C-alpha cells in the first residue's frame, strides 16, 4: 500500500501488537492522504479559488482569484493589459495587436472577428478578454465548454475607460501599477480641462472614413473626447456610435475643424466639405487612427493633440 511514497509492510507475528500497529499506521496513512488530496477535486485536479465578477454587458463571470494566463481579442485590450502591468500574463492576442512593441511577439490567435478557437483552447487561458457583444456570441459557447471564461469590456465614455482599467488591474492583481497609471491620466485630463476652460467650443467634424462617409455619434466615447478638448462634435446628436452619413446631411454640418482618423484611405476630407470653414481656413488635422479607435491610456494622447489643434493659443 502506497501514498506519497510511504510503503507499509507487515509480518504475520504478534497478532495483538500487529493490530495496534496496523491501526496506528492506517491512521497515519489516512491523514497523509487527506493532507495530500485536500483542495483537489474528484479527479485529483487541484481546485482553483474563484470569484464571481460582472463584465460590461452585465454578465456574471466566474474567474480565478489569481489569473496567470490571458488571451486578448482586441488591440485596445492588449494595450490595456500591458498598461496595467500584466503583459507577462498575455499568452495570446490578435494579428492587429501591435502596441506596445512586446505585443507583436505574443502568440497570435487570428483576427478579432474570427479567431482560431483551437489555438486559444490549446493555450489554456484562465480568461479571454473581448471588446464587443457581437464578438462574444460567435465563440462564447466553445470556450465555455472548455472551461475558459470570457469577459467583455465595452467602454462608451472616458469615465468607463478609466473604470475598465481599474477593474482590469483588480482582476489581474496589479492595482498598485494601475493606480499610478490612472493618477497620471487624471492629471493630464485635468491639465487639458484647465487649458480650455472658458474657451468657446469649436465646431468639429470627426471623419472616420472618407468613402463611405463615417463619423462619430452620441454613442461614441470620441464625442465626449472632442468636448473635453474644447470642441463640440457637429454629429453629437446623431444616433449610434459610428454612423454613416449621407452627402446631404454632411453638407449642412459646416464644421470649423475637421479631424481625420489618419489611415491610408482617410487622409483628406470628403468632397462634400470643400466649401466648409474647416477646409477654407486650412483647419484639417490628422490624428493617428489607433489613438482614436482604442479606448485606453493613449486616448489622453489623442485628447491633448486635439486640444492643441482646436486651441493652439492655449497650449
GIUR-V604203 format. One record per residue. N is the residue number from 1. RES is the residue in one letter. SS is DSSP state (A for helix, B for strand, O for the rest). PHI is phi in radians with two decimals (999 if undefined). Layout:
N_RES_SS_PHI ; N_RES_SS_PHI
This chain:
1_X_O_999 ; 2_X_B_-2.27 ; 3_X_B_-2.68 ; 4_X_O_1.02 ; 5_X_O_1.43 ; 6_X_B_-1.44 ; 7_X_B_-1.92 ; 8_X_O_-1.94 ; 9_X_O_-2.11 ; 10_X_O_-2.23 ; 11_X_O_-1.74 ; 12_X_O_-1.57 ; 13_X_O_-1.88 ; 14_X_O_0.94 ; 15_X_A_-1.03 ; 16_X_A_-1.13 ; 17_X_A_-1.12 ; 18_X_A_-1.03 ; 19_X_A_-1.07 ; 20_X_A_-1.11 ; 21_X_A_-1.11 ; 22_X_A_-1.06 ; 23_X_A_-1.05 ; 24_X_A_-1.12 ; 25_X_A_-1.19 ; 26_X_A_-1.08 ; 27_X_A_-1.07 ; 28_X_A_-1.06 ; 29_X_A_-1.03 ; 30_X_A_-1.15 ; 31_X_A_-1.10 ; 32_X_A_-1.10 ; 33_X_A_-1.16 ; 34_X_A_-1.09 ; 35_X_A_-1.13 ; 36_X_A_-1.26 ; 37_X_A_-1.72 ; 38_X_O_-1.04 ; 39_X_O_1.49 ; 40_X_B_-1.90 ; 41_X_O_-1.39 ; 42_X_O_-1.12 ; 43_X_O_-1.67 ; 44_X_O_1.46 ; 45_X_O_-1.60 ; 46_X_B_-1.08 ; 47_X_O_-1.19 ; 48_X_O_-1.85 ; 49_X_O_-1.24 ; 50_X_B_-2.17 ; 51_X_B_-2.48 ; 52_X_B_-1.72 ; 53_X_B_-2.22 ; 54_X_B_-2.03 ; 55_X_O_-1.52 ; 56_X_O_-1.22 ; 57_X_O_-1.64 ; 58_X_O_1.42 ; 59_X_O_-1.42 ; 60_X_B_-1.43 ; 61_X_B_-2.23 ; 62_X_B_-1.64 ; 63_X_B_-2.18 ; 64_X_B_-1.07 ; 65_X_O_-1.06 ; 66_X_O_-1.93 ; 67_X_O_-1.60 ; 68_X_O_-2.07 ; 69_X_O_-2.33 ; 70_X_B_-2.32 ; 71_X_B_-2.07 ; 72_X_B_-1.95 ; 73_X_O_-2.00 ; 74_X_O_-2.72 ; 75_X_A_-1.00 ; 76_X_A_-1.13 ; 77_X_A_-1.20 ; 78_X_A_-1.06 ; 79_X_A_-1.00 ; 80_X_A_-1.17 ; 81_X_A_-1.10 ; 82_X_A_-1.15 ; 83_X_A_-1.10 ; 84_X_O_-1.52 ; 85_X_O_1.54 ; 86_X_O_-2.14 ; 87_X_A_-1.05 ; 88_X_A_-1.25 ; 89_X_A_-1.53 ; 90_X_B_-1.35 ; 91_X_B_-1.83 ; 92_X_B_-2.80 ; 93_X_B_-2.63 ; 94_X_O_-1.64 ; 95_X_O_-1.16 ; 96_X_O_-1.56 ; 97_X_O_-1.41 ; 98_X_O_-2.19 ; 99_X_O_-2.54 ; 100_X_O_-1.21 ; 101_X_A_-0.94 ; 102_X_A_-1.08 ; 103_X_A_-1.12 ; 104_X_A_-1.18 ; 105_X_A_-1.79 ; 106_X_O_-1.37 ; 107_X_O_-0.90 ; 108_X_B_-1.51 ; 109_X_O_-2.07 ; 110_X_B_1.75 ; 111_X_O_-1.60 ; 112_X_O_-1.30 ; 113_X_O_-1.60 ; 114_X_O_-2.19 ; 115_X_B_-1.20 ; 116_X_O_-1.46 ; 117_X_A_-1.17 ; 118_X_A_-1.09 ; 119_X_A_-1.12 ; 120_X_A_-1.07 ; 121_X_A_-1.07 ; 122_X_A_-1.14 ; 123_X_A_-1.33 ; 124_X_O_0.92 ; 125_X_O_-1.29 ; 126_X_O_-1.30 ; 127_X_B_-2.70 ; 128_X_B_-1.96 ; 129_X_B_-1.65 ; 130_X_B_-2.22 ; 131_X_O_-2.00 ; 132_X_O_-2.47 ; 133_X_A_-1.18 ; 134_X_A_-1.12 ; 135_X_A_-1.08 ; 136_X_A_-1.04 ; 137_X_A_-1.12 ; 138_X_A_-1.27 ; 139_X_A_-2.51 ; 140_X_A_-0.97 ; 141_X_A_-1.09 ; 142_X_A_-1.08 ; 143_X_A_-1.17 ; 144_X_A_-1.18 ; 145_X_A_-1.14 ; 146_X_O_-1.71 ; 147_X_O_1.07 ; 148_X_O_-1.93 ; 149_X_B_-1.28 ; 150_X_B_-2.13 ; 151_X_B_-2.11 ; 152_X_B_-1.84 ; 153_X_O_-1.96 ; 154_X_O_-2.56 ; 155_X_O_-1.22 ; 156_X_O_-2.19 ; 157_X_O_-2.71 ; 158_X_A_-1.09 ; 159_X_A_-1.05 ; 160_X_A_-1.27 ; 161_X_A_-1.10 ; 162_X_A_-1.12 ; 163_X_A_-1.11 ; 164_X_A_-1.16 ; 165_X_A_-1.13 ; 166_X_A_-1.11 ; 167_X_A_-1.08 ; 168_X_A_-1.07 ; 169_X_A_-1.09 ; 170_X_A_-1.18 ; 171_X_A_-1.11 ; 172_X_A_-1.67 ; 173_X_O_1.27 ; 174_X_O_-2.19 ; 175_X_A_-1.14 ; 176_X_A_-1.08 ; 177_X_A_-1.10 ; 178_X_A_-1.13 ; 179_X_A_-1.09 ; 180_X_A_-1.05 ; 181_X_A_-1.06 ; 182_X_A_-1.16 ; 183_X_A_-1.11 ; 184_X_A_-1.10 ; 185_X_A_-1.10 ; 186_X_A_-1.10 ; 187_X_A_-1.09 ; 188_X_A_-1.20 ; 189_X_A_-1.08 ; 190_X_A_-1.13 ; 191_X_A_-1.08 ; 192_X_A_-1.17 ; 193_X_A_-1.01 ; 194_X_A_-1.17 ; 195_X_A_-1.17 ; 196_X_A_-1.72 ; 197_X_O_-1.01 ; 198_X_O_1.46 ; 199_X_O_-1.41 ; 200_X_O_-1.24 ; 201_X_O_-1.05 ; 202_X_B_-1.58 ; 203_X_B_-1.36 ; 204_X_B_-2.14 ; 205_X_B_-1.99 ; 206_X_B_-1.74 ; 207_X_B_-1.73 ; 208_X_O_-1.41 ; 209_X_B_-2.56 ; 210_X_O_-1.39 ; 211_X_O_-2.39 ; 212_X_O_-1.19 ; 213_X_O_-1.47 ; 214_X_B_-1.97 ; 215_X_O_-2.44 ; 216_X_O_-1.90 ; 217_X_O_-2.05 ; 218_X_O_-1.22 ; 219_X_O_-1.59 ; 220_X_O_-1.77 ; 221_X_A_-1.14 ; 222_X_A_-1.22 ; 223_X_A_-1.09 ; 224_X_A_-1.17 ; 225_X_A_-1.04 ; 226_X_A_-1.06 ; 227_X_A_-1.10 ; 228_X_A_-1.23 ; 229_X_O_-1.49 ; 230_X_O_1.62 ; 231_X_B_-2.16 ; 232_X_B_-2.44 ; 233_X_B_-1.16 ; 234_X_O_-1.29 ; 235_X_O_-2.02 ; 236_X_O_-1.15 ; 237_X_O_-1.73 ; 238_X_O_-1.36 ; 239_X_O_-1.15 ; 240_X_O_1.76 ; 241_X_O_-1.51 ; 242_X_O_-2.41 ; 243_X_O_-1.31 ; 244_X_B_-1.61 ; 245_X_O_-1.86 ; 246_X_O_-1.39 ; 247_X_A_-1.09 ; 248_X_A_-1.13 ; 249_X_A_-1.15 ; 250_X_A_-1.13 ; 251_X_A_-1.04 ; 252_X_O_-1.46 ; 253_X_O_-1.37 ; 254_X_O_0.91 ; 255_X_O_-1.26 ; 256_X_O_-1.51 ; 257_X_B_-2.42 ; 258_X_B_-2.06 ; 259_X_B_-1.80 ; 260_X_B_-1.71 ; 261_X_B_-1.31 ; 262_X_B_-1.21 ; 263_X_O_-2.57 ; 264_X_O_-0.96 ; 265_X_O_-1.81 ; 266_X_O_-2.50 ; 267_X_O_-1.93 ; 268_X_O_-2.65 ; 269_X_O_-1.17 ; 270_X_O_-1.02 ; 271_X_A_-0.96 ; 272_X_A_-1.10 ; 273_X_A_-1.68 ; 274_X_O_-1.06 ; 275_X_O_-1.82 ; 276_X_O_-1.35 ; 277_X_A_-0.95 ; 278_X_A_-1.05 ; 279_X_A_-1.27 ; 280_X_A_-1.08 ; 281_X_O_-1.68 ; 282_X_O_1.16 ; 283_X_O_-1.83 ; 284_X_B_-2.06 ; 285_X_B_-2.22 ; 286_X_B_-1.87 ; 287_X_B_-2.23 ; 288_X_B_-0.80 ; 289_X_A_-1.03 ; 290_X_A_-1.12 ; 291_X_A_-1.13 ; 292_X_A_-1.44 ; 293_X_A_-1.68 ; 294_X_O_-1.98 ; 295_X_O_-1.24 ; 296_X_O_-2.90 ; 297_X_O_-0.99 ; 298_X_O_-1.31 ; 299_X_A_-1.04 ; 300_X_A_-1.16 ; 301_X_A_-1.06 ; 302_X_A_-1.10 ; 303_X_A_-1.04 ; 304_X_A_-1.12 ; 305_X_A_-1.17 ; 306_X_A_-1.14 ; 307_X_A_-1.06 ; 308_X_A_-1.14 ; 309_X_A_-1.19 ; 310_X_A_-1.35 ; 311_X_O_-2.32 ; 312_X_A_-1.07 ; 313_X_A_-1.25 ; 314_X_A_-1.72 ; 315_X_O_-2.25
